[in-house]
Amino acid sequence: MDIQQIFENNKEWVAQRLKAEPDYFKKLSEGQSPKILYIGCSDSRVTSEELMGMGPGDVFVHRNIANMVPNSDLSSMSVINYAVEHLKVDHVVVCGHYYCGGVKAAMQSADLGLLNPWLRNIRDVYRIHKDELNSIKDEEARYKKFVELNVQEQCVNVIKTADVQKAIRTRKLTVHGWVFDIHSGKLIDLNIDFEKILQNIMEIYRLDAL
């Protein structure tokens, strides 16, 4: 790939934007007020704004391998804090995707060096749902279910944070779990029943002082 082509692409993009709206970049420079925090996978095949039909300024985005939200990851925690407390987003979306390389790697027992601590967070999801996942005999179906359960658990991790708990109580922030189907290009809402999932664990994670 010719890196210089990127700068040519950028010039063309700027020209198209200015042709459609002469003040576009002036308005963009005045600040951001996105309503959605999107936490997705770093996979190069999976975009964020584009697959939602959104543009610059519409979505605050955080991406990492397998769309994880571990409480030990300062990057994820900082993004959630900034989006919820300062940008005042109304929605937090955790979006996984089928055929995720990170999830696939976590299903295997290979030693992947520096990736091992990160993959352990994903393997913890498998441990929590081991009986359900092991009962699925078809490997591809098990893989897809693992992707969905990982999204579910990362949504729960989002809800465990103090910033999100406070925003849910004070201004009805909502959390969503989605999956992007690479084969069809469609977004799938997992319609996770958070009330049912959280009823047995929030006595531990609820922060009543907020």
C-alpha positions in Angstrom: 0.0 0.0 0.0 1.3 3.5 -0.9 1.0 5.5 2.3 1.1 8.8 0.3 -2.2 7.7 -1.2 -3.8 8.3 2.2 -3.0 12.0 2.0 -4.5 12.2 -1.5 -7.6 10.4 -0.1 -7.7 13.0 2.7 -7.6 15.9 0.3 -10.4 14.5 -1.7 -12.4 13.8 1.5 -11.9 17.4 2.7 -12.9 18.8 -0.7 -16.1 16.7 -0.7 -17.0 17.8 2.8 -16.4 21.5 2.1 -18.4 21.3 -1.2 -21.4 19.8 0.7 -21.0 22.2 3.7 -18.5 25.1 3.6 -18.5 25.5 7.4 -18.2 21.8 8.1 -14.8 21.8 9.8 -15.4 25.1 11.5 -18.4 23.5 13.2 -16.5 20.3 13.9 -13.7 22.3 15.7 -16.2 23.9 18.1 -16.5 20.7 20.2 -18.2 17.4 20.4 -21.5 16.2 22.0 -21.9 12.6 21.0 -24.8 10.7 22.5 -23.2 7.2 22.2 -20.1 5.6 23.6 -19.2 2.7 21.4 -16.8 0.0 22.7 -15.8 -2.3 19.9 -13.1 -4.6 18.6 -9.9 -3.3 16.9 -10.4 -5.8 14.0 -9.7 -3.9 10.8 -12.8 -5.4 9.2 -15.1 -3.9 11.7 -15.7 -0.1 11.6 -17.7 1.9 14.2 -19.4 5.0 12.8 -19.7 3.6 9.3 -21.6 0.5 10.2 -24.1 2.6 12.2 -24.5 5.2 9.5 -22.9 7.9 11.7 -20.3 10.5 11.0 -17.6 12.5 12.8 -18.8 13.9 16.1 -21.7 11.5 16.5 -20.0 8.6 18.4 -17.3 8.5 21.0 -15.3 5.4 20.2 -13.0 3.0 22.1 -11.7 -0.1 20.5 -9.4 -2.9 21.6 -8.9 -6.6 21.0 -12.2 -8.4 21.5 -14.1 -5.3 22.8 -13.0 -5.9 26.4 -13.8 -3.8 29.5 -11.5 -5.2 32.2 -11.5 -3.0 35.4 -7.7 -3.2 35.4 -7.5 -1.5 32.0 -6.9 2.2 32.6 -7.7 3.1 29.0 -11.1 1.5 29.1 -11.9 3.0 32.5 -10.8 6.4 31.4 -12.8 6.3 28.3 -16.0 5.4 30.2 -15.4 8.1 32.8 -14.8 10.8 30.1 -17.8 9.7 28.0 -20.3 9.3 30.9 -19.2 12.1 33.3 -18.0 14.8 30.9 -19.6 14.2 27.5 -22.8 13.0 29.2 -23.6 10.2 26.6 -27.0 8.7 26.8 -26.0 5.2 25.6 -23.1 2.9 26.1 -22.8 0.2 23.4 -20.5 -2.9 23.6 -20.3 -4.3 20.1 -18.6 -7.6 19.4 -18.4 -9.4 16.1 -18.6 -13.0 14.8 -15.3 -14.5 13.7 -13.4 -12.4 16.2 -9.7 -13.3 16.3 -9.3 -12.5 20.0 -12.2 -14.7 21.0 -10.9 -17.5 18.8 -7.4 -17.2 20.3 -9.0 -17.4 23.8 -10.6 -20.7 22.8 -7.2 -22.3 22.2 -4.5 -23.2 24.7 -1.6 -21.7 22.7 1.0 -19.6 24.5 0.8 -16.2 22.8 3.3 -14.3 24.9 2.3 -10.7 25.6 -1.2 -11.4 24.6 -1.7 -14.0 27.4 -2.8 -11.5 30.1 -5.3 -9.9 27.8 -6.7 -13.2 26.5 -7.1 -14.4 30.1 -9.9 -11.8 30.5 -11.7 -13.5 27.6 -11.0 -17.0 29.0 -12.5 -15.9 32.3 -15.8 -15.4 30.3 -15.5 -19.0 29.0 -14.9 -20.2 32.6 -18.1 -18.4 33.8 -20.2 -19.9 31.0 -18.3 -23.2 30.6 -21.2 -25.5 31.0 -23.4 -23.7 28.5 -20.5 -23.4 26.0 -19.3 -27.0 26.4 -22.8 -28.3 25.8 -22.7 -26.8 22.2 -21.1 -29.6 20.1 -20.9 -27.6 16.8 -17.6 -25.7 17.0 -18.8 -22.7 14.9 -22.0 -22.4 16.9 -20.0 -22.5 20.2 -17.6 -19.8 18.8 -20.5 -17.5 17.9 -22.1 -18.1 21.3 -18.8 -17.3 23.0 -18.7 -14.0 21.1 -22.2 -13.1 22.4 -21.5 -14.1 26.0 -18.3 -12.0 25.9 -20.4 -9.0 24.8 -22.8 -9.8 27.7 -20.0 -10.0 30.3 -18.4 -6.8 29.0 -21.7 -5.0 29.3 -21.9 -6.2 32.9 -18.4 -4.9 33.5 -19.5 -1.5 32.2 -22.5 -1.5 34.6 -20.1 -2.4 37.5 -18.4 1.0 37.1 -19.3 3.8 39.5 -19.7 6.3 36.7 -22.3 4.2 34.8 -24.2 3.2 38.0 -24.5 6.9 38.9 -25.7 7.8 35.4 -28.2 5.0 35.2 -29.8 6.3 38.4 -29.7 10.0 37.8 -30.3 10.3 34.1 -31.4 6.9 32.8 -28.2 6.0 30.9 -28.8 2.8 29.0 -26.3 0.0 28.1 -26.6 -2.1 25.0 -25.0 -5.3 23.8 -24.7 -5.8 20.1 -22.9 -8.1 17.6 -21.8 -7.3 14.1 -22.3 -10.1 11.6 -19.5 -9.8 9.2 -21.1 -12.3 6.8 -24.2 -10.2 6.3 -23.1 -6.7 7.4 -26.0 -6.5 9.9 -26.0 -5.3 13.5 -27.7 -7.6 15.9 -29.1 -6.4 19.2 -28.7 -9.2 21.7 -31.5 -7.8 23.8 -29.7 -8.7 27.0 -32.0 -9.0 30.1 -29.7 -7.1 32.4 -32.2 -7.0 35.2 -32.2 -10.8 35.3 -28.5 -11.1 35.0 -27.7 -8.4 37.6 -30.2 -9.4 40.3 -27.8 -12.0 41.7 -24.6 -10.0 41.6 -25.5 -6.3 42.1 -25.7 -6.8 45.9 -21.9 -7.2 45.6 -21.2 -4.5 43.0 -23.8 -1.9 43.7 -22.3 1.3 45.1 -25.2 2.7 47.2 -23.3 5.8 48.2 -23.6 7.2 44.7 
